[in-house]
Amino acid sequence: MRVIVYGSLRRKQGNSHWMTNAMWLGDHVLHGYALYNLGHYPAVVPGEGEVYCEVYRITASILAELDELKSNTRDYKRELIQTPYGSAWIYLYKYPTDDLPRIDCGDWVKRE
């Protein structure tokens, strides 16, 4: 199975240690989504724009750990989307983004 990550789970980011035992498959630009800044981590929702991501092959235990990490905030839902590497799970933000700062470049690493 695969997961697509766009923020703090990406390489050299604050939560990248969660991906230590995952196999990086490659980078991907996700079209039709928008990236927002929640402070210490980002939010992605369907919308106009593009988001820079990384795709990883993961085990069921890594997915369970990521589910636990994401459920701590209760802000995300997990959905299956298509990537050039096959279908992958993505964590999408569940709430309105009207009052959140948008990251227009679509890249969490280059947000500032």
N, C-alpha and C positions, 0 to 999 in steps of 0.2 A: 504494500500500500504506500501511498505518497501523501505528502502534505506540502502546501504552498505557504510560505511565510513572507511577511512584508515589513516587519518592524523590529522589535527588540529580540526576536529569535534569529534574525539574520546574522551572518558571520560578523564577528568583531563588535557585536552589539551586546547590551547588558544581560540579556537572557540567552545568548547563543550557547551557553553551556548545556542547555536542555537538548541541543541537537548534536552533542558530542558523539553519540553512538548511531547517528543517522548518516546515510550516505547522500552527499550532495550530488544532485543530478545535473543542475545547471540553473542559470538565471532565466527569468521570463518577465516580459512586460504584459501585464494583465490589462486588456482594453475593456472599457465599459464599466469601470469602477472608479471611485473617488476615495482619496486618502485624507484623513483628518487627524489633528493632534489632540490627544487626551491628556497631555502632560508628559508622563513617563513612558507612555506607550501610545500606539496609534489605533485608529479605527478605519476600517474599510467598509464601504457600502456600494451597492450597485449605483451607477450614475455615469455622468459624462466625465471622461478622463482616462488616465492610465496610471497603473501602480507598478513599481519595480519590485520584483519578488525573487525568491529563491525556491526551488523545488527540491525536496528530499525524499528518498525512499526510507521508510520507517517501519518499525515493528509494531505489533499490537500493544506492547507494553509502553513504547514511547508515545503512541497515540493516547493511551490511558493517562499518562503523566501530563501531556499537553491539555487534555480535557480537564484534568484536575486544576492545572494552572489557570486556565481560562475560566473555569467555573467559580474560582475564588472571587472574581469581580462580578459575575453574573451578567456581563455586558455583551457576551458573544453567543452566536449559534454557529454550529459547524455544518457546512454544506459541501457537497461534492461538485467540483467543476472540472472542465477539460483543460489540459495543458499540452504542450508538445511532448511531454514525457508520459502522457496518459492521464487518467482521471486522478485528481488530488483533492484532499480535504482542505478547506479554507475556513478560517474563523471570521465571520462577518459580524459587524456591530449591530445590535438589536434596537437601538434607540434613535430618535431623531437627531440629526446633525446640524440643524439650523443655527444653533448658537456656538458651534465649534469652529475653531480656525482650520481652514482647509489648507493642505499642503499641495499647492498648485503644481509643483514639479513632479509629484507622484512618487518621490523617493524619500523614505524616512531618514536615510543616512545623510541626505543633503537638505534636510528641512530648515536649517538655520541660515 
